[in-house]
Amino acid sequence: MNRLGKLHWLDWAILALLILFAGYVWFRIDGALNYKWRWEIIPQYLFRYDEEKGRWVANILMQGLMNTVRISVLAGMLALVLGTVLGLARVAQNLAVRMLARTYLEVLRNVPAVVVIFIFYFFLSEQLIAAFGVESWARGIARGENAWIWESFFGDMRRFPSLISGILVLALFESAFVGEIVRAGIQSIPKGQREAAQSIGMTWGDEMRFIVLPQAMRKVVPPLASEFIALVKNSAIVSLISVHDLTYKTVELVSSTRAIFEAWITTAVLYGGLCFLLSLLFRRLERGKG
Protein backbone atom coordinates (compact mmCIF):
# COMPACT_ATOMS: atom_id res chain seq x y z
CA MET A 1 0.00 0.00 0.00
CA ASN A 2 2.85 2.40 0.78
CA ARG A 3 4.32 1.88 -2.67
CA LEU A 4 0.93 2.55 -4.31
CA GLY A 5 0.69 5.80 -2.37
CA LYS A 6 4.02 6.94 -3.79
CA LEU A 7 2.82 6.64 -7.40
CA HIS A 8 2.51 9.97 -9.21
CA TRP A 9 -0.62 10.85 -11.19
CA LEU A 10 1.44 10.47 -14.34
CA ASP A 11 2.22 6.84 -13.35
CA TRP A 12 -1.51 6.13 -13.06
CA ALA A 13 -2.14 7.82 -16.41
CA ILE A 14 0.53 5.67 -18.12
CA LEU A 15 -0.91 2.55 -16.49
CA ALA A 16 -4.40 3.45 -17.70
CA LEU A 17 -3.10 4.02 -21.24
CA LEU A 18 -1.37 0.64 -21.20
CA ILE A 19 -4.58 -1.07 -20.08
CA LEU A 20 -6.55 0.71 -22.79
CA PHE A 21 -3.97 -0.24 -25.40
CA ALA A 22 -4.03 -3.88 -24.30
CA GLY A 23 -7.83 -3.84 -24.44
CA TYR A 24 -7.78 -2.32 -27.92
CA VAL A 25 -5.34 -4.97 -29.19
CA TRP A 26 -7.46 -7.71 -27.62
CA PHE A 27 -10.59 -6.29 -29.27
CA ARG A 28 -8.92 -6.09 -32.69
CA ILE A 29 -7.65 -9.66 -32.47
CA ASP A 30 -10.91 -11.06 -31.14
CA GLY A 31 -13.22 -9.05 -33.39
CA ALA A 32 -11.58 -7.82 -36.55
CA LEU A 33 -9.40 -10.89 -37.09
CA ASN A 34 -12.09 -13.28 -35.85
CA TYR A 35 -9.39 -15.13 -33.91
CA LYS A 36 -10.42 -18.07 -31.75
CA TRP A 37 -8.46 -18.12 -28.51
CA ARG A 38 -7.36 -21.52 -27.22
CA TRP A 39 -5.55 -20.85 -23.98
CA GLU A 40 -6.62 -24.24 -22.64
CA ILE A 41 -4.06 -26.04 -24.82
CA ILE A 42 -1.03 -24.08 -23.54
CA PRO A 43 -0.54 -25.84 -20.15
CA GLN A 44 0.00 -29.22 -21.82
CA TYR A 45 2.90 -27.76 -23.81
CA LEU A 46 4.53 -26.55 -20.61
CA PHE A 47 4.36 -29.86 -18.73
CA ARG A 48 3.03 -33.30 -19.62
CA TYR A 49 2.47 -36.48 -17.66
CA ASP A 50 4.89 -39.26 -18.65
CA GLU A 51 3.16 -42.57 -18.05
CA GLU A 52 6.39 -44.56 -18.35
CA LYS A 53 8.18 -42.47 -15.70
CA GLY A 54 5.02 -41.96 -13.67
CA ARG A 55 5.57 -38.23 -13.18
CA TRP A 56 5.18 -34.84 -14.78
CA VAL A 57 7.98 -33.83 -17.14
CA ALA A 58 8.84 -30.68 -19.07
CA ASN A 59 7.20 -30.39 -22.45
CA ILE A 60 8.19 -28.40 -25.52
CA LEU A 61 8.06 -24.85 -24.08
CA MET A 62 9.78 -25.68 -20.79
CA GLN A 63 12.41 -27.69 -22.66
CA GLY A 64 13.08 -24.61 -24.76
CA LEU A 65 13.25 -22.43 -21.65
CA MET A 66 15.77 -24.76 -20.02
CA ASN A 67 17.88 -24.72 -23.18
CA THR A 68 17.72 -20.93 -23.18
CA VAL A 69 19.00 -20.91 -19.59
CA ARG A 70 21.82 -23.33 -20.49
CA ILE A 71 22.84 -21.30 -23.52
CA SER A 72 22.72 -18.01 -21.62
CA VAL A 73 24.74 -19.24 -18.63
CA LEU A 74 27.44 -21.01 -20.66
CA ALA A 75 27.66 -18.23 -23.27
CA GLY A 76 27.77 -15.64 -20.49
CA MET A 77 30.67 -17.39 -18.75
CA LEU A 78 32.60 -17.70 -22.02
CA ALA A 79 31.81 -14.10 -22.98
CA LEU A 80 33.10 -12.92 -19.59
CA VAL A 81 36.44 -14.70 -20.11
CA LEU A 82 36.83 -13.51 -23.69
CA GLY A 83 35.60 -10.02 -22.82
CA THR A 84 38.09 -9.69 -19.97
CA VAL A 85 40.91 -10.68 -22.33
CA LEU A 86 39.67 -8.15 -24.89
CA GLY A 87 39.36 -5.46 -22.24
CA LEU A 88 42.95 -6.06 -21.15
CA ALA A 89 44.08 -6.05 -24.78
CA ARG A 90 42.38 -2.67 -25.29
CA VAL A 91 44.63 -1.09 -22.65
CA ALA A 92 47.75 -3.13 -23.42
CA GLN A 93 51.10 -1.42 -23.90
CA ASN A 94 51.63 -3.01 -27.31
CA LEU A 95 50.04 -0.93 -30.10
CA ALA A 96 49.40 -3.93 -32.37
CA VAL A 97 47.52 -5.76 -29.61
CA ARG A 98 45.41 -2.67 -28.90
CA MET A 99 44.56 -2.19 -32.57
CA LEU A 100 43.63 -5.85 -33.09
CA ALA A 101 41.35 -5.81 -30.06
CA ARG A 102 39.76 -2.53 -31.11
CA THR A 103 39.17 -3.82 -34.64
CA TYR A 104 37.44 -6.93 -33.29
CA LEU A 105 35.28 -4.88 -30.94
CA GLU A 106 34.32 -2.24 -33.48
CA VAL A 107 33.42 -4.78 -36.15
CA LEU A 108 31.18 -6.80 -33.87
CA ARG A 109 29.54 -3.78 -32.28
CA ASN A 110 28.68 -2.18 -35.64
CA VAL A 111 27.53 -5.23 -37.61
CA PRO A 112 23.95 -6.54 -37.17
CA ALA A 113 23.74 -9.50 -34.82
CA VAL A 114 22.02 -11.67 -37.44
CA VAL A 115 24.94 -11.21 -39.84
CA VAL A 116 27.48 -11.98 -37.10
CA ILE A 117 25.59 -15.11 -36.06
CA PHE A 118 25.53 -16.55 -39.58
CA ILE A 119 29.16 -15.65 -40.32
CA PHE A 120 30.45 -17.27 -37.13
CA TYR A 121 28.17 -20.28 -37.52
CA PHE A 122 29.03 -21.19 -41.12
CA PHE A 123 32.67 -20.12 -41.20
CA LEU A 124 33.87 -20.87 -37.68
CA SER A 125 31.60 -22.92 -35.45
CA GLU A 126 30.80 -25.70 -37.92
CA GLN A 127 34.47 -25.97 -38.90
CA LEU A 128 35.57 -26.35 -35.27
CA ILE A 129 32.89 -28.94 -34.54
CA ALA A 130 33.91 -31.00 -37.57
CA ALA A 131 37.63 -30.65 -36.82
CA PHE A 132 37.29 -31.89 -33.24
CA GLY A 133 34.75 -34.62 -34.01
CA VAL A 134 32.22 -33.21 -31.57
CA GLU A 135 29.21 -34.73 -33.33
CA SER A 136 30.43 -38.34 -33.17
CA TRP A 137 31.57 -37.83 -29.57
CA ALA A 138 28.14 -36.48 -28.57
CA ARG A 139 26.38 -39.42 -30.20
CA GLY A 140 28.59 -41.82 -28.27
CA ILE A 141 27.72 -40.05 -25.04
CA ALA A 142 23.99 -40.17 -25.88
CA ARG A 143 24.17 -43.96 -26.25
CA GLY A 144 26.22 -44.44 -23.07
CA GLU A 145 25.05 -45.42 -19.61
CA ASN A 146 25.94 -42.08 -18.01
CA ALA A 147 24.16 -39.95 -20.60
CA TRP A 148 21.88 -38.47 -17.92
CA ILE A 149 24.85 -36.72 -16.27
CA TRP A 150 25.68 -34.85 -19.48
CA GLU A 151 22.02 -34.23 -20.28
CA SER A 152 21.50 -32.50 -16.94
CA PHE A 153 24.01 -29.86 -18.07
CA PHE A 154 23.56 -29.79 -21.84
CA GLY A 155 20.15 -31.32 -22.54
CA ASP A 156 19.68 -33.85 -25.33
CA MET A 157 23.22 -34.86 -26.33
CA ARG A 158 22.06 -35.67 -29.85
CA ARG A 159 21.67 -31.92 -30.32
CA PHE A 160 24.90 -31.07 -28.51
CA PRO A 161 26.72 -29.80 -31.65
CA SER A 162 23.99 -27.25 -32.41
CA LEU A 163 23.93 -26.20 -28.75
CA ILE A 164 27.69 -25.65 -28.73
CA SER A 165 27.42 -23.71 -31.99
CA GLY A 166 24.85 -21.41 -30.42
CA ILE A 167 26.96 -20.93 -27.31
CA LEU A 168 30.08 -20.12 -29.33
CA VAL A 169 28.50 -17.61 -31.69
CA LEU A 170 26.57 -15.90 -28.89
CA ALA A 171 29.65 -15.70 -26.65
CA LEU A 172 31.82 -14.29 -29.43
CA PHE A 173 29.20 -11.65 -30.20
CA GLU A 174 28.59 -10.67 -26.56
CA SER A 175 32.31 -10.65 -25.72
CA ALA A 176 32.64 -7.42 -27.72
CA PHE A 177 30.25 -5.63 -25.37
CA VAL A 178 31.78 -7.21 -22.27
CA GLY A 179 35.22 -6.15 -23.50
CA GLU A 180 34.16 -2.51 -23.68
CA ILE A 181 32.66 -2.70 -20.19
CA VAL A 182 35.89 -4.18 -18.80
CA ARG A 183 37.96 -1.60 -20.66
CA ALA A 184 35.89 1.24 -19.19
CA GLY A 185 36.27 -0.28 -15.71
CA ILE A 186 40.06 -0.51 -16.07
CA GLN A 187 40.35 3.08 -17.29
CA SER A 188 38.20 4.29 -14.39
CA ILE A 189 40.95 3.39 -11.90
CA PRO A 190 42.92 6.54 -10.96
CA LYS A 191 46.24 6.85 -12.76
CA GLY A 192 47.95 7.59 -9.45
CA GLN A 193 47.48 4.01 -8.31
CA ARG A 194 49.01 2.66 -11.50
CA GLU A 195 51.92 5.08 -11.28
CA ALA A 196 52.50 4.03 -7.67
CA ALA A 197 52.54 0.38 -8.74
CA GLN A 198 55.09 1.17 -11.44
CA SER A 199 57.23 3.15 -9.00
CA ILE A 200 57.74 0.10 -6.77
CA GLY A 201 58.82 -2.02 -9.75
CA MET A 202 55.62 -3.86 -10.62
CA THR A 203 55.32 -5.21 -14.15
CA TRP A 204 52.28 -4.39 -16.27
CA GLY A 205 50.88 -7.86 -15.62
CA ASP A 206 51.30 -7.62 -11.83
CA GLU A 207 49.83 -4.12 -11.89
CA MET A 208 46.71 -5.41 -13.63
CA ARG A 209 46.48 -8.55 -11.53
CA PHE A 210 46.94 -7.08 -8.06
CA ILE A 211 45.92 -3.42 -8.35
CA VAL A 212 43.69 -2.60 -11.31
CA LEU A 213 41.54 -5.66 -12.05
CA PRO A 214 40.29 -6.32 -8.49
CA GLN A 215 38.97 -2.75 -8.30
CA ALA A 216 37.75 -2.61 -11.90
CA MET A 217 35.76 -5.83 -11.67
CA ARG A 218 33.87 -4.51 -8.65
CA LYS A 219 32.90 -1.41 -10.62
CA VAL A 220 31.74 -3.28 -13.70
CA VAL A 221 29.43 -5.72 -11.89
CA PRO A 222 26.24 -3.61 -12.46
CA PRO A 223 26.78 -3.10 -16.23
CA LEU A 224 27.83 -6.75 -16.59
CA ALA A 225 24.61 -7.81 -14.86
CA SER A 226 22.60 -5.70 -17.30
CA GLU A 227 24.55 -7.17 -20.20
CA PHE A 228 23.82 -10.70 -19.02
CA ILE A 229 20.09 -9.94 -18.93
CA ALA A 230 20.43 -8.55 -22.46
CA LEU A 231 22.24 -11.75 -23.44
CA VAL A 232 19.25 -13.82 -22.25
CA LYS A 233 16.99 -11.83 -24.57
CA ASN A 234 19.51 -11.86 -27.41
CA SER A 235 19.84 -15.63 -27.10
CA ALA A 236 16.60 -15.93 -29.10
CA ILE A 237 18.63 -15.16 -32.22
CA VAL A 238 20.36 -18.57 -32.10
CA SER A 239 17.04 -20.12 -33.15
CA LEU A 240 17.99 -18.96 -36.65
CA ILE A 241 20.75 -21.58 -36.73
CA SER A 242 18.39 -24.35 -35.53
CA VAL A 243 19.35 -24.26 -31.86
CA HIS A 244 16.39 -25.62 -29.90
CA ASP A 245 15.92 -22.72 -27.52
CA LEU A 246 12.61 -21.25 -26.34
CA THR A 247 12.06 -19.23 -29.52
CA TYR A 248 12.73 -22.23 -31.76
CA LYS A 249 10.32 -24.39 -29.74
CA THR A 250 7.68 -21.66 -29.93
CA VAL A 251 7.95 -21.61 -33.72
CA GLU A 252 7.45 -25.39 -33.72
CA LEU A 253 4.41 -25.03 -31.45
CA VAL A 254 2.86 -22.33 -33.62
CA SER A 255 3.37 -24.36 -36.80
CA SER A 256 1.72 -27.46 -35.28
CA THR A 257 -1.19 -25.83 -33.39
CA ARG A 258 -1.72 -22.47 -35.13
CA ALA A 259 -2.15 -20.96 -31.65
CA ILE A 260 -0.14 -17.94 -32.72
CA PHE A 261 -0.98 -15.37 -30.07
CA GLU A 262 -1.24 -17.82 -27.17
CA ALA A 263 2.17 -19.33 -27.90
CA TRP A 264 4.02 -16.05 -28.38
CA ILE A 265 2.37 -14.35 -25.41
CA THR A 266 3.33 -17.33 -23.23
CA THR A 267 6.89 -17.14 -24.57
CA ALA A 268 7.02 -13.41 -23.84
CA VAL A 269 5.90 -14.08 -20.27
CA LEU A 270 8.55 -16.79 -19.84
CA TYR A 271 11.32 -14.52 -21.15
CA GLY A 272 10.04 -11.60 -19.09
CA GLY A 273 9.76 -13.68 -15.94
CA LEU A 274 13.27 -15.06 -16.34
CA CYS A 275 14.78 -11.60 -16.91
CA PHE A 276 12.79 -10.16 -14.00
CA LEU A 277 14.06 -12.87 -11.63
CA LEU A 278 17.63 -12.21 -12.82
CA SER A 279 17.25 -8.49 -12.21
CA LEU A 280 16.02 -9.16 -8.67
CA LEU A 281 18.93 -11.54 -8.08
CA PHE A 282 21.54 -9.07 -9.33
CA ARG A 283 19.94 -6.24 -7.35
CA ARG A 284 20.15 -8.31 -4.17
CA LEU A 285 23.76 -9.22 -4.89
CA GLU A 286 24.62 -5.55 -5.38
CA ARG A 287 22.93 -4.60 -2.10
CA GLY A 288 24.72 -7.40 -0.24
CA LYS A 289 27.97 -6.27 -1.77
CA GLY A 290 27.31 -2.70 -0.84
Secondary structure, 3 states (H helix, E strand, C coil): CHHHHCCCHHHHHHHHHHHHHHHHHHHHHHHHCCCCCCHHHHHHHHEEEECCCCEEEECHHHHHHHHHHHHHHHHHHHHHHHHHHHHHHHCCCCHHHHHHHHHHHHHHHHCCHHHHHHHHHHHHHHHHHHHCCHHHHHHHHHHCCCHHHHHHHHCCHHHHHHHHHHHHHHHHHHHHHHHHHHHHHHHCCCHHHHHHHHHCCCCHHHHHHHHHHHHHHHHCHHHHHHHHHHHHHHHHHHHHHCCCCHHHHHHHHHHHHCCHHHHHHHHHHHHHHHHHHHHHHHHHHHHHHC
